[in-house]
Every structure is written in C-alpha cells, then in structure tokens.
Amino acid sequence: MVALLFLGSALFAAGAAKPDGGEALERARRVLEAHPVVDGHNDLPITLRQKTEGLGDVAAYDLRTRTPGDTDLERLRAGGVGGQFWSVYVPGEMTGGFARFQLEQIDLARRMIARYPDRLAFATTAADVVRAIEAGKVASLLGMEGGHAIENSLGALRAFHDLGARYMTLTHNTTLDWADSASDEPRHGGLTRFGEEVVREMNRLGMLVDLSHTSPDTMDDALRVAEAPVIFSHSSARALCDHARNVPDGVLRRLPQNGGIVMVTFVTAFVSPTVADATAPFWKEFQERTRGVDDTAERTRIWNEIEPRVPRIRVTVAEVADHVEHVRDVAGADHVGLGGDYDGNDDWPVGMEDVSGYPELFAELVARGWSDEDLARLASGNVLRVMREAESVARRLQEARPPSHATIGDLDGRP
C-alpha cells in the first residue's frame, strides 16, 4: 500500500536550520510521491464542453497532449495529483434546463475518465481513491456545483448520486428557492426547511455537503443540521481576503465539532485583497451580462470580451500559504485541504499557473517548518478522513430512516 497512512519522517528538530529553496522543493516532491494531492475542485469538464463541439468531444480535447487549459495528464503527474474531484458544473444563471445540463455534464465527465483507463480511475468512495493511487492512477470523483441542478427534487438528488456525484455545492452564484448564495441577494436567511432536508438527505446518501459559494447564514444552518462532515471544496480564508467566496473565522471555529474541511483555493481574487478589489467590477459586469444566458459558448464569448480589461496583479505562492496556515491555525491541522479551482479561472499565483504547481506550495510550507505528517494531512489525509466519516454516517442513517419523500411544497409552501 502506498504510504497514505504514513506518519512522516525528517521532521524538523528544535532549532534545525530551514531548508533552502532546492531542498524544500525536493522534500515537497518526496512527500507528494508518498501522499499525492486529492484536490477538491477542477472545472475541466466545463472547459472541455466549451472548447469542443457536440457537448464535449473527449477525443478532440486530448489530455495526453498539453492542453490549452490548466490541466492534462502529464501536468497532473508533475503536480503530484493522485485524486481529483472533477466539477460537473451547471451555470445557475440559465433560465432552466438545469437537470438536463447536469446529466450531460456527468456523462461528459465519465466519458472523459473512461477514455484514459491507464491514467484515470472512476471513484466513488475513499477506498476507491486509495486503490487508484496504489495503481498509479488519478482517482476521479464527481462533484456537482450548484443545488439548482436538482430542481427542488430529492428524487433528482438521489438519481445524481446514483450516477456517481459525491458532493454537491448547495449553491453556486445564484440564490435558490431553498438556500442563499454568497454572490446573490439573500432571500431566506440561510437554508429553508426544504434546504435543511436536502442536507439531511445528502448525509443519508453519503454525499458530501459542499458549502463553497454559500452565504455565511447558509454555512451556519448547514453546520447546525449536518450529521456528517461538510466540505468547502474551493474556498479560502475571509480574514485574509474579505471576499464573499471565502470562509469567515466564526465558521472555521465550528469545523472541528463537525469534522469538516476547508480546501483552500488558489484563485487570485480569493487570495489577494488587492486583486479582489481590482477585479470586482469586471465580475459584476460578467454576472449582469450573462444572467439568463443559457448557451455556454456565448457566456465564454462574453467573458473573453471582458477579460482583456481585467488588471493583472502579481500574487505569490506565499500568499496562498498564508491562507492554508490561517485555516490550520483557526480550525486545526485536521481541517484543511486544497481545492485549486483549475480550469475554472484564468489568473493564478506565480509558479502555480496550472496543476503542476502543487509542489511549489508544499515547498513554501516546508520552508515554514511544516512536518511531513501535516503536509500529508493537507494533501490527502484530511479529505480521505472526511469521506470515510461521511460514508460511515450514511450507513448508519440508511439503517435508521428511508429516503425522504418531502417536497418543497410540503416544507416551504412553494409550488
């Protein structure tokens, strides 16, 4: 078995000299060889859909070559990535057709995974992830991004779980009938009663509740209701960058009791306050111009028109490491992971411009005195523990209660 349970070696002795840049990078790569990263969020499926014809021609977007985006097989290997939640994202700003789009995205992602059986392995459990890593493959999990895709139906939620989705981000950038988003006007003060039932049913299924993109009130309500650990698949620390997409310290302090994890993202607007302030007007313009635009190609065209005007501001690996350390310091070393959000944005810290950049971050943490044990937790140990605990809770809940047949009409009085 690869050293997924390895407790680390070469820990810093008291007073020992810090490694230089070359030594730190070499040690980082050794740690990642033993404990490959299991990353919480990569948007490659929507990139593949946008850049090919026919709802995602997986043969045309060849991951064996260097792709035009942030992700391909060789760069995953160079980055020490052994597991990846592929986001099967559905734009929440569309006027409808969410469930169909979601089915197409799951189909696309599973076709993508199946095309490279020697390098990628479809996974739905922590045990699957370990087996894939042992076989030298990238364990490939699916994460839904936005609860709008279930169209207020717990039956649809269960069907998507049956197709392999193993987390669902409760909201994306739009407030739902049952949950407030961080990037839209709140309407509910968090979760409605139906929203709480969605969380309970996800726990019963063993589907991770992802709180990235949600409002702080939604985060609080989900933590109150959840019976299994939650995740933030791609969020950073709000105390360091006051962006709505980041996690407040009050929520971080609640994570140990829940057992959940914040998977720190590398998007520069979520890492650097300077970038957040400079890019906010352009993000607002994009949201306004794409509201109600269903066609992903048109949404891409609009962003490509806006993007050249967005200022480029240098963000360092050290700034990302600051967020990782802040989450560790407030929530604890057992509650921090990584969720790069590659192929979902186009501005990255210097040295981390694509999925090959994880060793740079680990080298920075090595230079700051992190032990191999804590680096291993960050890379994969913490998220695997969360997955195992969620699976255990699901087995218990499935014995205790049947699938929920509640509707939003029953609980919230909505049609």
ChimeraX attribute file (.defattr): number of C-alpha atoms within 10 A of each C-alpha:
attribute: neighborCount
match mode: 1-to-1
recipient: residues
	/A:1	9
	/A:2	15
	/A:3	15
	/A:4	18
	/A:5	13
	/A:6	15
	/A:7	13
	/A:8	16
	/A:9	10
	/A:10	9
	/A:11	13
	/A:12	15
	/A:13	9
	/A:14	6
	/A:15	6
	/A:16	9
	/A:17	10
	/A:18	13
	/A:19	17
	/A:20	12
	/A:21	14
	/A:22	10
	/A:23	14
	/A:24	22
	/A:25	21
	/A:26	16
	/A:27	20
	/A:28	24
	/A:29	21
	/A:30	15
	/A:31	26
	/A:32	23
	/A:33	17
	/A:34	17
	/A:35	28
	/A:36	27
	/A:37	30
	/A:38	29
	/A:39	29
	/A:40	31
	/A:41	29
	/A:42	28
	/A:43	22
	/A:44	23
	/A:45	23
	/A:46	23
	/A:47	20
	/A:48	23
	/A:49	21
	/A:50	19
	/A:51	17
	/A:52	15
	/A:53	11
	/A:54	8
	/A:55	16
	/A:56	23
	/A:57	17
	/A:58	21
	/A:59	11
	/A:60	11
	/A:61	19
	/A:62	16
	/A:63	17
	/A:64	12
	/A:65	12
	/A:66	14
	/A:67	13
	/A:68	11
	/A:69	18
	/A:70	23
	/A:71	21
	/A:72	20
	/A:73	22
	/A:74	15
	/A:75	20
	/A:76	21
	/A:77	18
	/A:78	15
	/A:79	22
	/A:80	26
	/A:81	27
	/A:82	28
	/A:83	27
	/A:84	24
	/A:85	23
	/A:86	26
	/A:87	29
	/A:88	29
	/A:89	25
	/A:90	26
	/A:91	26
	/A:92	23
	/A:93	18
	/A:94	15
	/A:95	11
	/A:96	15
	/A:97	13
	/A:98	21
	/A:99	17
	/A:100	12
	/A:101	18
	/A:102	22
	/A:103	16
	/A:104	17
	/A:105	24
	/A:106	23
	/A:107	17
	/A:108	21
	/A:109	25
	/A:110	21
	/A:111	15
	/A:112	22
	/A:113	22
	/A:114	15
	/A:115	15
	/A:116	15
	/A:117	12
	/A:118	12
	/A:119	20
	/A:120	23
	/A:121	24
	/A:122	22
	/A:123	24
	/A:124	20
	/A:125	19
	/A:126	20
	/A:127	12
	/A:128	16
	/A:129	25
	/A:130	22
	/A:131	18
	/A:132	21
	/A:133	23
	/A:134	16
	/A:135	16
	/A:136	16
	/A:137	23
	/A:138	31
	/A:139	28
	/A:140	24
	/A:141	30
	/A:142	28
	/A:143	28
	/A:144	30
	/A:145	28
	/A:146	29
	/A:147	27
	/A:148	28
	/A:149	27
	/A:150	21
	/A:151	16
	/A:152	19
	/A:153	18
	/A:154	21
	/A:155	16
	/A:156	14
	/A:157	22
	/A:158	19
	/A:159	14
	/A:160	20
	/A:161	21
	/A:162	12
	/A:163	14
	/A:164	20
	/A:165	24
	/A:166	24
	/A:167	24
	/A:168	31
	/A:169	23
	/A:170	30
	/A:171	28
	/A:172	27
	/A:173	21
	/A:174	24
	/A:175	26
	/A:176	24
	/A:177	19
	/A:178	26
	/A:179	30
	/A:180	30
	/A:181	29
	/A:182	25
	/A:183	19
	/A:184	16
	/A:185	12
	/A:186	17
	/A:187	15
	/A:188	16
	/A:189	14
	/A:190	23
	/A:191	28
	/A:192	21
	/A:193	16
	/A:194	24
	/A:195	26
	/A:196	21
	/A:197	22
	/A:198	27
	/A:199	26
	/A:200	21
	/A:201	24
	/A:202	25
	/A:203	26
	/A:204	26
	/A:205	22
	/A:206	25
	/A:207	27
	/A:208	27
	/A:209	27
	/A:210	31
	/A:211	30
	/A:212	29
	/A:213	30
	/A:214	32
	/A:215	28
	/A:216	23
	/A:217	19
	/A:218	27
	/A:219	26
	/A:220	17
	/A:221	19
	/A:222	25
	/A:223	22
	/A:224	12
	/A:225	15
	/A:226	19
	/A:227	19
	/A:228	27
	/A:229	25
	/A:230	27
	/A:231	28
	/A:232	29
	/A:233	34
	/A:234	27
	/A:235	30
	/A:236	33
	/A:237	27
	/A:238	21
	/A:239	15
	/A:240	19
	/A:241	23
	/A:242	19
	/A:243	23
	/A:244	20
	/A:245	24
	/A:246	27
	/A:247	28
	/A:248	20
	/A:249	16
	/A:250	13
	/A:251	16
	/A:252	23
	/A:253	15
	/A:254	16
	/A:255	22
	/A:256	17
	/A:257	10
	/A:258	16
	/A:259	20
	/A:260	30
	/A:261	30
	/A:262	33
	/A:263	29
	/A:264	31
	/A:265	27
	/A:266	29
	/A:267	26
	/A:268	26
	/A:269	23
	/A:270	26
	/A:271	31
	/A:272	23
	/A:273	16
	/A:274	15
	/A:275	21
	/A:276	19
	/A:277	13
	/A:278	15
	/A:279	19
	/A:280	14
	/A:281	12
	/A:282	16
	/A:283	16
	/A:284	11
	/A:285	13
	/A:286	17
	/A:287	18
	/A:288	11
	/A:289	13
	/A:290	19
	/A:291	15
	/A:292	14
	/A:293	16
	/A:294	19
	/A:295	12
	/A:296	18
	/A:297	14
	/A:298	13
	/A:299	19
	/A:300	15
	/A:301	11
	/A:302	15
	/A:303	18
	/A:304	11
	/A:305	11
	/A:306	14
	/A:307	15
	/A:308	9
	/A:309	10
	/A:310	15
	/A:311	11
	/A:312	13
	/A:313	16
	/A:314	13
	/A:315	22
	/A:316	17
	/A:317	22
	/A:318	16
	/A:319	17
	/A:320	25
	/A:321	20
	/A:322	17
	/A:323	25
	/A:324	24
	/A:325	20
	/A:326	20
	/A:327	29
	/A:328	20
	/A:329	14
	/A:330	18
	/A:331	24
	/A:332	16
	/A:333	20
	/A:334	22
	/A:335	27
	/A:336	33
	/A:337	32
	/A:338	28
	/A:339	25
	/A:340	27
	/A:341	27
	/A:342	24
	/A:343	21
	/A:344	19
	/A:345	16
	/A:346	14
	/A:347	20
	/A:348	23
	/A:349	21
	/A:350	15
	/A:351	15
	/A:352	23
	/A:353	17
	/A:354	23
	/A:355	26
	/A:356	21
	/A:357	20
	/A:358	26
	/A:359	26
	/A:360	21
	/A:361	21
	/A:362	26
	/A:363	26
	/A:364	20
	/A:365	23
	/A:366	25
	/A:367	19
	/A:368	15
	/A:369	17
	/A:370	16
	/A:371	18
	/A:372	24
	/A:373	19
	/A:374	18
	/A:375	23
	/A:376	24
	/A:377	24
	/A:378	28
	/A:379	28
	/A:380	25
	/A:381	24
	/A:382	25
	/A:383	29
	/A:384	19
	/A:385	19
	/A:386	22
	/A:387	24
	/A:388	17
	/A:389	17
	/A:390	28
	/A:391	21
	/A:392	15
	/A:393	18
	/A:394	21
	/A:395	14
	/A:396	12
	/A:397	19
	/A:398	15
	/A:399	9
	/A:400	9
	/A:401	10
	/A:402	10
	/A:403	13
	/A:404	14
	/A:405	11
	/A:406	14
	/A:407	18
	/A:408	20
	/A:409	11
	/A:410	12
	/A:411	14
	/A:412	14
	/A:413	10
	/A:414	11
	/A:415	7
